[in-house]
Amino acid sequence: MNTVTTNEHIHIARIQNNVASHLGIPPEQLVFDYRTDASETVLNLITINPVHEQSFLFKSVTGSSKVDALEKLMEYVEHHKDKESSFTIQWSSRGEHRLETSYFRGGNIYDVLNKFHFGRDMNATIIYSIVLNPIS
């Protein structure tokens, strides 16, 4: 069993707050989803959009512990704009008549689609367009 000391909890909370602050996203709109097995910890950072009340994967990282995974996530957050392209997806929930717009960063269109569909039924949404945004 992986035990975490009180000091580690404090360190984890600080890094999570730093991630939220750096992204400019309120902490209540972020989910730090940890999956730990015997040898590694996978951290999925999920964002929640308060407008259309949907969640999307922001980034998934793997580390040797929660702290290691969080430190890798913080490194990614500090530099992600320089390393990945920006995409815009226009979509709607199946059966709804309201067009939604969401923004993602990824290495390619497949990364973005994986982030969009993370944790949801692929048939629950209709994607109308995916656009690679110009470099600014």
N, C-alpha and C positions, 0 to 999 in steps of 0.2 A: 504494500500500500504506500502511496506517495503522500508523505506528510509535509505540511507547510507550517513553518513557525510563525509566530505573531509578527516578527520583524519582516518576514517574507510577505505576509498579508499587507503590511503597511507599504512595502516597496511595490507590490503589485498594484495597490490602489493608487499610488503616486504615478506610476507609469501609465495606468489607464486614464487618469485625469490629464496627464501630459498629452496623450494621444488625442483625447477629445478636444483639448485646448488648441493643439496644433491644427487639427482639422476644422476648428470653428463650429463643431457640432455639439449641442448640449448632451451631457452624459446619458440622459434618459432616452436619447435617440440612437444609442450604441449598445450592442450586445456583444460581450466578449465571451464567445462560446468555446470552452476548452474541452478537448477530447484527449484523455490520457490513457496510454496502455503501459506495459512494462518498460518500454524502452524510449518512448517519445511522447511529446505533447503537441497536438495540433490545435492551433488557435485560429478560429474563424471570427473575423471582425465583421459584424453585420450592422448595417445602418437601417434605421426605420424612418420612412418618410411620413411626417405627420399630416401632410395634405391628402395623399391617397391611401395612407395607412397600409403600406406594403413594406416589406423588408427585402434587402438585397445584400449579397456578399460584397464587402469592400475589399477584403484581402484574406487569404489563408496562408499561415506560416507554420513551420514545424520547428520545434526546439527540443532540447533535452529535458526541459522543465517548463513550468508556467512562466517563470521569470525570463528564461532564455528565449522563449517564444515571444513574450512581450517586448523584450529588447530588440529582437529582429523586426517585430511589427513597427516599433518606434523608428527604427532605421529606415524602413520602407516609407513610413508616413512622412518623414522629414525630406525624402528625396523622390517620391513617386512621380511628381509632375515632370521631373527631368528625364525619367526613364520610360514612361508609358504614354501612349496616345490617348486622346480624349474622344469619346464617342457619345452620340445622342441617340436614344432609342425612343420612338413613338409607339405606343402600345395601348391596349385596353384589356380589361378583364373580359373573358368570354361572357356574353350575355349583357354586358354593359354598353352603353352608347356614349361614354365619355372618353375622349382621347387623353392619355397621360403622356408626359415627357419625363424621362429620367436620363441622368448623365453618369457615365462610367469611365474608368481608366483601365486600360489593359494593353498587353503586348500586341494583341491582334483581335479580330472580330470574334474568334472562338473563345478567347478568355472572357470577353465581355458577355457573350451569350451564356457561358457557364456561371458568371456572376449574377446575371439576370435570372436564370432559372434555378439557382441554388435553393434547395429546400422547398421547391414547389413543383406541382404537376405541370409539365410542359404544355399540356393541352388546356390549362386554365387561363392562358393569356393569348392574345393575338398581337404579333409584332407587325406593325405597318411599315416601319423604316428603321434602318440603322445607318447612321452617318458618321464617318470619320471627320471630326472637326478640324478646321484649318489650324495650323500652328500659329500661336499668337506671340 
